[in-house]
Amino acid sequence: MSASVIDFVATEARFGAHNYEPIGVVLSRGEGVWVWDTEGNRYLDCLSAYSAVSQGHCHPKILAAMVEQAHRLTLTSRAFHNDQLAPFYEEIAALTGSHKVLPMNSGAEAVESAIKSVRKWGYEVKGVPDGHAEIIVCANNFHGRTLGIVGFSTDPDTRAHFGPFAPGFKIIPFGDAAALAEAITPNTVAFLVEPIQGEAGVILPPAGYFTEVRELCTTNNVMLVLDEIQTGLGRTGKLLAEQHEGIEADVTLLGKALSGGFYPVSAVLSNNDVLGTLRPGQHGSTFGGNPLACAVARAALRVLTEEGMIENAARQGARFLEGLKDIRANTIREVRGRGLMLAVELHPEAGRARRYCEALQGMGILAKDTHEQTIRIAPPLVITSDQVDWALERLASTLTQDFS
Ligand SMILES: *Cc1c(COP(=O)(O)O)cnc(C)c1O
C-alpha cells in the first residue's frame, strides 16, 4: 500500500468506530462493473455493495434522475404530499403486483416496519391477545443491525452484550418445513425468512421448501414475510426470488438495489391488509418516501427492466456458476448460488477465505469473505460474458493456490 492509502486507512482507524474490517483498498471512482482505487488501479466489483449497486456503479440514468430531482425538491417530510411518491407507488406496485407500499430508508428499517405491521395485524385482524404475538424466524438469519433485529439473530458476534432484547420471536432451522409446522401456535402472526440466506453464506433451501412454507402460512393464517432486500430486484435472475418457487409472499421487503446504490431507499410491500392496519401517527420516518428517494428508486427500477438486467443476471449467473464448477481446485468444497448471487465455499484446510479475497484483489477482483470459509461473488447485474470469463480465469488461478 502506498503512503496515501495508508493515510486513509490509518485515519479511519484513528477516528472511526472499528465495526468493520475492510479489504485494504481505497476506492475513489466507479463505473458499471468496475471500480478504481486512489492509485488508479481498476477492479471488477464482485460484491456490488452487498447487492445494492446491482444496476452498476454510477448508472447514468439513475444519476441523471437524482441530479434533476435534487435541483427541484429533495425533502418535504410526509407532512405534505410530493409529486414523486404517488408515481413511485404506482410503478413499484405494478412491477411487483403489490397492493400497498410503505417507503422507508434502510433495509433494517423495512424489517422493523414489517415486524410492527404484522404484530398490529395480528392483534387487530387475526385476534391474537394483546402483547402475545409471536414471529417465527430462522437460525443463521440476517435481517439487519437494529436492536429489535439483532435480538433474534443466532450469531454470537451480532448479539453479544447488546441485550436485553425484545421477546416474541421463535427461532427454527432454515429449510425445515416440519419445524415451521411445529412452531406455529394460534398466536403466530408471521414467519420472517430470506428466500436465500445471503450473509449466512448464500444458503439455498431444499427444493419445495417454500411451497410447503406458503401452504403452512396460508392454512394457519400466518403472514409470510420474505426479506428480499438482498435477493430481490433481479439478483437471482428473477425480479423476486419467490418467483423461482412459484409462490407469493404476503409481505415483501426490498432495499439495497431499490436505489441502485445512490441513496438509502427501502420499502415494505404487502398484498393484503397488513399495511392497512397502520393509521396516521402510528408509524413514520422523516426521510421515508422523500421526493429524492422516490425519483432515484423510480429510475433504478426502470433501468433494471428496460435494460434487461434481470434476464442478464439469469444468463450470466448460469455461465458464472458453470465456470466455477469447472474449476478443479482442492481448495473448493462447494460452489453454489442462483443468478448472480454466488458463493465458493473453501475446505477448512484451505485457509481463510479472507486470504483468497486479498489475493483476488491483487488480480483485479474485489470480493468479500463471509463466515471464514466462504467467498461471496455478486457482481453488478450488467456484467457481460467476457467479463464473467475474465473473472473466472482469475478465480481459477487464485483458488488453485494454497494459503493454508
Ligand atoms: C442488507 C440486508 C438487510 C439490512 O439492510 P440495511 O440497509 O443494511 O439495514 C436486511 N436483510 C437482508 C437480507 C440483507 O441482506
The ligand as an SDF file (V2000), in Angstrom:
LIG
                    3D

 15 15  0  0  0  0  0  0  0  0999 V2000
  -28.5700   -5.9730    3.9420 C   0  0  0  0  0  0  0  0  0  0  0  0
  -29.7220   -6.7080    4.4380 C   0  0  0  0  0  0  0  0  0  0  0  0
  -30.5860   -6.1500    5.4010 C   0  0  0  0  0  0  0  0  0  0  0  0
  -30.3150   -4.8300    6.0860 C   0  0  0  0  0  0  0  0  0  0  0  0
  -30.2360   -3.7480    5.2250 O   0  0  0  0  0  0  0  0  0  0  0  0
  -29.5120   -2.3970    5.7260 P   0  0  0  0  0  0  0  0  0  0  0  0
  -29.7800   -1.4160    4.6180 O   0  0  0  0  0  0  0  0  0  0  0  0
  -28.0570   -2.7090    5.8860 O   0  0  0  0  0  0  0  0  0  0  0  0
  -30.1350   -2.0160    7.0040 O   0  0  0  0  0  0  0  0  0  0  0  0
  -31.6990   -6.8820    5.7700 C   0  0  0  0  0  0  0  0  0  0  0  0
  -31.9540   -8.0900    5.2440 N   0  0  0  0  0  0  0  0  0  0  0  0
  -31.1370   -8.6570    4.3220 C   0  0  0  0  0  0  0  0  0  0  0  0
  -31.4890   -9.9960    3.7570 C   0  0  0  0  0  0  0  0  0  0  0  0
  -29.9830   -8.0060    3.9060 C   0  0  0  0  0  0  0  0  0  0  0  0
  -29.1710   -8.5790    3.0270 O   0  0  0  0  0  0  0  0  0  0  0  0
  1  2  1  0
  2  3  1  0
  2 14  2  0
  3  4  1  0
  3 10  2  0
  4  5  1  0
  5  6  1  0
  6  7  2  0
  6  8  1  0
  6  9  1  0
 10 11  1  0
 11 12  2  0
 12 13  1  0
 12 14  1  0
 14 15  1  0
M  END
$$$$
